Amino acid sequence: MKKLLPLVAFCAVLLGLAFAPTAGAVGGFPTKGHWHPQAQTGAWQWQLQGKFQLTPGADVYDIDAFESTVGDVRAIHRHRAKAICYVDVGSWEEYRPDAGKFPSSVLGKRYEGYPEERWLDIRHFHEFAAIMEKRFDLCAHKRFDAIEPDNINGWENDTGFPLTRADQLRYNRWIASQVHKRGMAVALKNDPKQAAQLVGDYDFAIVEQCFQYNECGYYKPFINADKAVFEAEYELPTSKFCAKAEALDFSSIRKNVELFGQPWEPCDPLPESTE
């Protein structure tokens, strides 16, 4: 699902890109291995809009690559939580500071409901690979633990290009390899029909509305491999999905589709102390 973000922090982004780390590093420092989140029911938080604030009870945070600051990620780590970096890799967003670097030949149809975005022609992803690599470098420089690459299921949508299953698998595996080279974990974002084929390439999954649309079963290969599934519902009340999420070992929350910090309703109960 998309978000409605303003264009901010342009100078901060350029500064971050200027200090891009080398492969196999986080924030410029060598790493021995990346995060491997295990299947769990603990609470996670997903915020792509508004001023970032810590949420008592959250063990994992998913925030925007461009909008976030190094300080935000440090605050998450000080609270012994993990930080996931949101990056759109499947559609072009006109409000991003690097939007002008994409060749027009790879821009497809408008993303339904989001007129400021257009699908990318992933058949020719090497034409914009360097842009994506710099985005991943930005996440690594800010010392994120993982990346959420969004819109990696274009093959199921009306993109304006004749994308195939094979095209999508090739691109998704390239994304995973690039993130791993930078010492971070990578999430399979939606793309349910390829989950079984990609479970070996991805470290965990981030899923939207799988209870509402009866798609949660596609992600059982992740649970079977003891890999976390972080799931969000926008319309169903928690009473309609939390018991099912616990039974599946999913970490599920209820949010509004705009993905501000609040409201936030985790299935996992908040701790008694919220220090």
Sine and cosine of phi, psi and omega as CSV:
sin_phi,cos_phi,sin_psi,cos_psi,sin_omega,cos_omega
0.00,0.00,0.50,-0.86,-0.08,-1.00
-1.00,-0.07,-0.03,-1.00,0.00,-1.00
-0.61,-0.79,0.20,-0.98,-0.05,-1.00
-0.90,-0.44,1.00,0.01,-0.09,-1.00
-0.96,-0.27,0.66,-0.75,0.12,-0.99
-0.98,0.21,0.27,-0.96,0.04,-1.00
-1.00,0.05,0.95,-0.31,0.01,-1.00
-0.66,-0.75,0.17,-0.99,0.14,-0.99
0.86,0.51,0.60,0.80,-0.04,-1.00
-0.88,0.48,-0.72,0.69,-0.03,-1.00
-0.91,0.42,-0.61,0.79,0.01,-1.00
-0.90,0.44,-0.60,0.80,0.01,-1.00
-0.91,0.41,-0.70,0.71,0.00,-1.00
-0.89,0.46,-0.62,0.78,0.04,-1.00
-0.89,0.45,-0.66,0.75,0.01,-1.00
-0.89,0.46,-0.66,0.75,-0.02,-1.00
-0.93,0.37,-0.45,0.89,-0.01,-1.00
-0.93,0.37,-0.34,0.94,-0.01,-1.00
-0.91,-0.40,0.67,0.74,-0.02,-1.00
-0.90,0.44,0.71,-0.70,-0.02,-1.00
-0.98,0.18,0.21,-0.98,0.08,-1.00
-0.99,0.14,0.22,-0.98,0.01,-1.00
-0.88,0.48,0.56,-0.83,0.02,-1.00
0.96,0.26,0.40,0.92,-0.01,-1.00
-0.72,-0.70,0.40,-0.92,0.11,-0.99
-0.85,-0.52,0.85,-0.52,-0.01,-1.00
0.89,0.46,0.41,0.91,0.01,-1.00
1.00,0.01,-0.02,1.00,-0.02,-1.00
-0.95,-0.31,0.65,-0.76,0.02,-1.00
-0.87,0.49,0.50,-0.86,0.03,-1.00
-0.80,-0.59,0.48,-0.88,0.02,-1.00
-1.00,-0.03,-0.26,0.96,-0.04,-1.00
0.15,-0.99,0.46,-0.89,-0.04,-1.00
-1.00,-0.07,0.14,-0.99,-0.01,-1.00
-0.91,0.42,0.66,-0.75,0.06,-1.00
-0.79,-0.61,0.99,0.12,-0.05,-1.00
-0.91,0.41,0.81,-0.58,0.00,-1.00
-0.99,0.11,0.33,-0.94,0.06,-1.00
-0.81,0.58,0.72,-0.70,-0.13,-0.99
-0.35,-0.94,0.23,-0.97,0.08,-1.00
-0.88,-0.47,0.10,1.00,0.01,-1.00
-0.90,0.44,0.35,-0.94,-0.10,-0.99
-0.97,0.22,0.62,-0.78,0.14,-0.99
-0.82,-0.58,0.34,-0.94,0.01,-1.00
-0.83,-0.56,0.63,-0.78,-0.03,-1.00
-0.77,-0.63,0.94,-0.35,-0.03,-1.00
-0.71,-0.71,0.92,-0.39,0.02,-1.00
-0.92,-0.40,0.02,1.00,0.03,-1.00
-0.66,-0.75,0.43,-0.90,0.06,-1.00
0.99,0.12,0.22,-0.97,0.01,-1.00
-0.92,0.40,0.79,-0.62,-0.06,-1.00
-0.93,0.36,0.69,-0.73,0.12,-0.99
-0.64,-0.77,0.58,-0.82,0.07,-1.00
-0.91,0.42,0.57,-0.82,0.00,-1.00
-0.91,-0.42,0.93,-0.36,0.02,-1.00
-0.82,0.57,0.77,-0.64,0.01,-1.00
0.98,-0.22,-0.22,0.97,-0.01,-1.00
-1.00,0.01,0.72,-0.69,0.03,-1.00
-0.98,-0.19,-0.29,0.96,-0.03,-1.00
-0.65,-0.76,0.68,-0.73,0.02,-1.00
-0.83,-0.56,0.65,-0.76,0.07,-1.00
-0.87,-0.50,0.93,-0.38,-0.07,-1.00
-0.73,-0.68,0.26,-0.97,-0.15,-0.99
-0.96,0.27,0.64,-0.77,-0.02,-1.00
-0.88,0.48,-0.71,0.70,-0.09,-1.00
-0.99,0.14,-0.64,0.77,-0.09,-1.00
-0.98,0.21,-0.44,0.90,-0.06,-1.00
-0.97,0.24,0.32,-0.95,0.06,-1.00
-0.88,-0.48,0.26,-0.97,0.10,-0.99
-0.85,0.52,-0.60,0.80,0.01,-1.00
-0.89,0.45,-0.59,0.81,0.05,-1.00
-0.88,0.48,-0.72,0.69,-0.03,-1.00
-0.92,0.39,-0.63,0.78,0.04,-1.00
-0.88,0.47,-0.66,0.76,0.00,-1.00
-0.89,0.46,-0.65,0.76,0.04,-1.00
-0.88,0.48,-0.71,0.70,-0.03,-1.00
-0.93,0.36,-0.55,0.83,0.04,-1.00
-0.88,0.47,-0.47,0.88,0.03,-1.00
-1.00,-0.06,0.31,0.95,0.07,-1.00
0.84,0.54,0.58,0.81,0.07,-1.00
-0.93,-0.38,0.18,-0.98,0.00,-1.00
-0.96,-0.27,0.48,-0.88,-0.06,-1.00
-0.86,-0.50,0.81,-0.58,0.04,-1.00
-0.95,-0.30,0.68,-0.74,-0.08,-1.00
-0.98,-0.22,0.90,-0.44,0.01,-1.00
-0.98,0.19,0.82,-0.58,0.05,-1.00
-0.68,-0.74,0.80,-0.60,0.09,-1.00
-0.99,0.12,0.87,-0.48,-0.02,-1.00
-0.91,-0.41,-0.10,0.99,-0.08,-1.00
-0.92,-0.39,-0.18,0.98,0.06,-1.00
-0.67,-0.74,0.45,-0.89,0.03,-1.00
-1.00,0.02,0.74,-0.67,-0.01,-1.00
-0.91,-0.42,0.87,-0.50,-0.13,-0.99
-0.93,0.38,-0.32,0.95,-0.07,-1.00
-1.00,-0.02,0.01,1.00,0.00,-1.00
-0.99,0.13,0.52,-0.85,-0.05,-1.00
-0.91,0.42,-0.34,0.94,0.02,-1.00
-0.98,-0.20,0.22,0.97,-0.08,-1.00
-0.86,0.51,-0.58,0.82,-0.05,-1.00
-0.95,0.31,-0.13,0.99,-0.03,-1.00
-1.00,0.04,-0.22,0.97,-0.01,-1.00
-0.98,0.22,0.74,-0.67,0.09,-1.00
-0.92,0.38,0.63,-0.78,-0.05,-1.00
-0.88,0.47,-0.41,0.91,-0.06,-1.00
-0.91,0.41,-0.33,0.95,-0.04,-1.00
-0.98,-0.19,0.06,1.00,-0.01,-1.00
-1.00,-0.05,0.84,-0.55,-0.07,-1.00
-0.97,-0.25,-0.60,-0.80,-0.05,-1.00
-0.95,0.33,0.37,-0.93,0.08,-1.00
-0.90,0.45,0.62,-0.79,0.06,-1.00
-0.95,0.30,0.83,-0.56,-0.09,-1.00
-0.84,0.54,0.82,-0.57,-0.01,-1.00
1.00,-0.01,-0.17,0.98,-0.03,-1.00
-0.71,-0.70,0.99,0.14,-0.12,-0.99
-0.90,0.43,-0.25,0.97,0.01,-1.00
-1.00,0.04,0.12,0.99,-0.02,-1.00
-0.78,-0.62,0.51,-0.86,0.04,-1.00
-0.69,-0.72,0.57,-0.82,0.01,-1.00
-0.91,0.40,0.49,-0.87,0.05,-1.00
-0.98,-0.19,0.54,-0.84,0.04,-1.00
-1.00,0.09,1.00,-0.03,-0.08,-1.00
-0.96,0.29,-0.16,0.99,0.11,-0.99
-0.87,0.49,-0.50,0.87,-0.04,-1.00
-0.87,-0.49,0.72,0.70,-0.09,-1.00
-0.90,0.43,-0.35,0.94,0.02,-1.00
-0.90,0.44,-0.31,0.95,0.04,-1.00
-0.96,0.27,-0.32,0.95,0.06,-1.00
-0.77,-0.64,0.25,0.97,-0.02,-1.00
-0.86,0.51,-0.65,0.76,-0.03,-1.00
-0.89,0.46,-0.55,0.84,0.02,-1.00
-0.92,0.39,-0.71,0.71,0.01,-1.00
-0.90,0.43,-0.63,0.78,0.00,-1.00
-0.89,0.46,-0.62,0.79,0.05,-1.00
-0.93,0.38,-0.55,0.83,0.08,-1.00
-0.91,0.42,-0.66,0.75,0.04,-1.00
-0.91,0.41,-0.61,0.79,0.07,-1.00
-0.87,0.50,-0.63,0.77,0.02,-1.00
-0.88,0.48,-0.70,0.72,0.04,-1.00
-0.88,0.47,-0.67,0.74,0.00,-1.00
-0.91,0.41,-0.66,0.75,0.02,-1.00
-0.87,0.49,-0.60,0.80,0.01,-1.00
-0.99,0.17,-0.04,1.00,0.10,-1.00
0.94,0.34,0.61,0.79,0.14,-0.99
-0.93,0.38,0.42,-0.91,0.04,-1.00
-1.00,0.03,-0.40,0.92,-0.10,-0.99
-0.38,-0.93,0.20,-0.98,0.05,-1.00
-0.81,-0.59,0.67,-0.75,0.17,-0.99
-0.97,-0.24,0.98,-0.19,0.05,-1.00
-1.00,0.09,0.90,-0.43,-0.11,-0.99
-1.00,0.00,0.37,-0.93,0.07,-1.00
0.87,0.49,0.77,0.64,0.05,-1.00
-0.97,-0.24,0.49,0.87,0.09,-1.00
-0.76,-0.65,0.60,0.80,-0.01,-1.00
-0.85,0.52,-0.48,0.88,-0.05,-1.00
-0.88,0.48,-0.34,0.94,0.03,-1.00
-1.00,-0.08,0.00,1.00,-0.10,-1.00
-0.88,-0.47,0.23,-0.97,0.03,-1.00
-1.00,0.08,1.00,0.07,-0.11,-0.99
-1.00,-0.02,-0.28,0.96,-0.13,-0.99
1.00,-0.09,-0.06,1.00,0.01,-1.00
-0.81,-0.59,0.52,-0.86,0.01,-1.00
-0.99,0.14,0.90,0.44,-0.04,-1.00
-0.95,0.32,0.61,-0.79,0.00,-1.00
-0.92,-0.40,0.20,-0.98,0.11,-0.99
-0.81,0.58,-0.71,0.71,-0.03,-1.00
-0.90,0.44,-0.64,0.77,0.05,-1.00
-0.85,0.53,-0.72,0.70,-0.05,-1.00
-0.92,0.39,-0.68,0.73,0.03,-1.00
-0.87,0.49,-0.68,0.73,0.00,-1.00
-0.88,0.48,-0.72,0.69,-0.01,-1.00
-0.92,0.39,-0.71,0.71,-0.04,-1.00
-0.89,0.45,-0.60,0.80,0.03,-1.00
-0.95,0.32,-0.56,0.83,0.09,-1.00
-0.90,0.44,-0.70,0.71,0.04,-1.00
-0.83,0.56,-0.77,0.64,-0.04,-1.00
-0.86,0.51,-0.68,0.73,-0.03,-1.00
-0.91,0.41,-0.61,0.79,0.01,-1.00
-0.92,0.39,-0.64,0.77,0.03,-1.00
-0.91,0.41,-0.70,0.71,0.00,-1.00
-0.89,0.46,-0.58,0.81,0.03,-1.00
-0.87,0.50,-0.42,0.91,-0.03,-1.00
-0.99,-0.13,0.21,0.98,0.12,-0.99
0.98,0.20,0.36,0.93,-0.01,-1.00
-0.86,-0.51,0.39,-0.92,0.12,-0.99
-0.98,0.18,0.28,-0.96,-0.02,-1.00
-0.68,-0.73,0.65,-0.76,-0.04,-1.00
-0.98,-0.21,0.67,-0.75,0.20,-0.98
-0.99,0.15,0.91,-0.41,-0.05,-1.00
-0.99,-0.11,0.94,-0.35,-0.04,-1.00
0.83,0.56,-0.73,-0.68,-0.08,-1.00
0.79,0.61,0.80,0.60,-0.12,-0.99
-0.87,0.49,-0.60,0.80,-0.09,-1.00
-0.96,0.29,-0.14,0.99,0.07,-1.00
-0.91,-0.42,0.13,0.99,-0.06,-1.00
-0.86,0.51,-0.68,0.73,-0.03,-1.00
-0.90,0.44,-0.55,0.83,0.00,-1.00
-0.98,0.19,-0.38,0.92,-0.10,-1.00
-0.96,-0.29,-0.03,1.00,-0.05,-1.00
-0.87,0.49,-0.49,0.87,0.03,-1.00
-0.97,0.25,-0.32,0.95,-0.03,-1.00
-0.99,-0.11,-0.42,0.91,-0.10,-0.99
-0.93,-0.37,0.51,-0.86,-0.11,-0.99
-1.00,0.00,-0.40,0.92,0.03,-1.00
-0.25,-0.97,0.04,-1.00,-0.02,-1.00
-0.80,-0.60,0.53,-0.85,0.17,-0.99
-0.85,-0.53,0.82,-0.58,-0.22,-0.98
-0.74,-0.67,0.62,-0.79,0.06,-1.00
-0.91,-0.41,0.76,-0.66,0.20,-0.98
0.80,0.59,0.60,0.80,-0.02,-1.00
-0.96,0.29,-0.42,0.91,0.07,-1.00
-0.96,0.28,-0.65,0.76,0.02,-1.00
-0.90,0.44,-0.63,0.78,-0.08,-1.00
-0.97,-0.24,0.21,0.98,0.08,-1.00
0.82,0.57,0.73,0.68,0.00,-1.00
-0.90,-0.45,0.06,1.00,-0.10,-0.99
-0.89,0.45,-0.50,0.86,-0.02,-1.00
-0.87,0.50,-0.45,0.89,0.01,-1.00
-0.88,0.48,-0.40,0.91,-0.11,-0.99
-0.99,-0.13,0.12,0.99,0.05,-1.00
-0.87,0.50,-0.54,0.84,0.07,-1.00
-0.83,0.55,-0.53,0.85,0.04,-1.00
-0.93,0.36,-0.72,0.69,0.02,-1.00
-0.89,0.45,-0.66,0.75,0.01,-1.00
-0.89,0.46,-0.47,0.88,0.04,-1.00
-1.00,-0.03,0.17,0.98,-0.04,-1.00
0.85,0.53,0.68,0.73,0.07,-1.00
-0.91,-0.41,0.69,-0.72,-0.11,-0.99
-0.90,0.43,0.53,-0.85,0.17,-0.99
-0.84,-0.54,0.93,-0.37,0.06,-1.00
-0.99,-0.13,0.87,-0.50,-0.19,-0.98
-0.80,-0.60,0.56,-0.83,0.01,-1.00
-0.73,-0.69,0.66,-0.75,0.13,-0.99
-0.90,-0.43,0.56,-0.83,-0.01,-1.00
-0.94,-0.35,-0.45,0.89,-0.12,-0.99
-0.90,-0.43,-0.60,0.80,-0.01,-1.00
-0.95,0.32,0.64,-0.77,0.14,-0.99
-0.95,0.32,0.39,-0.92,-0.04,-1.00
-0.86,0.51,-0.48,0.88,0.00,-1.00
-0.90,0.43,-0.31,0.95,-0.05,-1.00
-1.00,-0.06,-0.20,0.98,-0.06,-1.00
-0.65,-0.76,-0.30,0.96,-0.11,-0.99
-0.90,0.43,-0.65,0.76,0.02,-1.00
-0.90,0.45,-0.64,0.77,0.03,-1.00
-0.92,0.40,-0.64,0.77,0.01,-1.00
-0.89,0.45,-0.68,0.74,0.01,-1.00
-0.90,0.44,-0.64,0.77,0.01,-1.00
-0.90,0.43,-0.52,0.85,-0.01,-1.00
-1.00,0.01,-0.08,1.00,-0.12,-0.99
0.90,0.43,0.56,0.83,0.11,-0.99
-1.00,0.00,0.56,-0.83,0.19,-0.98
-1.00,-0.08,0.98,-0.22,-0.12,-0.99
-0.90,-0.44,0.53,-0.85,0.03,-1.00
-0.65,-0.76,0.32,-0.95,0.16,-0.99
-0.93,-0.36,0.77,-0.64,-0.01,-1.00
-0.71,-0.70,0.20,-0.98,0.26,-0.96
-1.00,0.07,0.49,-0.87,-0.08,-1.00
-0.89,0.46,-0.37,0.93,0.01,-1.00
-0.95,0.32,-0.33,0.94,0.08,-1.00
0.87,0.50,0.73,0.68,0.27,-0.96
-0.98,0.22,0.10,-0.99,0.00,-1.00
-0.87,0.49,-0.65,0.76,0.03,-1.00
-0.82,-0.57,0.51,-0.86,0.05,1.00
-0.96,0.28,0.35,-0.93,-0.01,-1.00
-0.50,-0.86,0.91,-0.42,-0.02,-1.00
-0.82,-0.57,0.99,-0.12,0.02,-1.00
-0.98,0.18,0.51,-0.86,0.10,-1.00
-0.95,0.30,-0.61,0.79,0.01,-1.00
-0.95,0.30,0.78,-0.63,-0.03,-1.00
-0.87,0.50,0.59,-0.81,0.08,-1.00
-0.92,0.40,0.54,-0.84,0.04,-1.00
-0.92,0.40,0.39,-0.92,-0.01,-1.00
-0.89,0.46,-0.62,0.78,0.04,-1.00
-0.98,-0.19,0.73,-0.69,0.01,-1.00
-0.88,-0.47,0.62,0.79,0.02,-1.00
-0.89,0.45,0.00,0.00,0.00,0.00
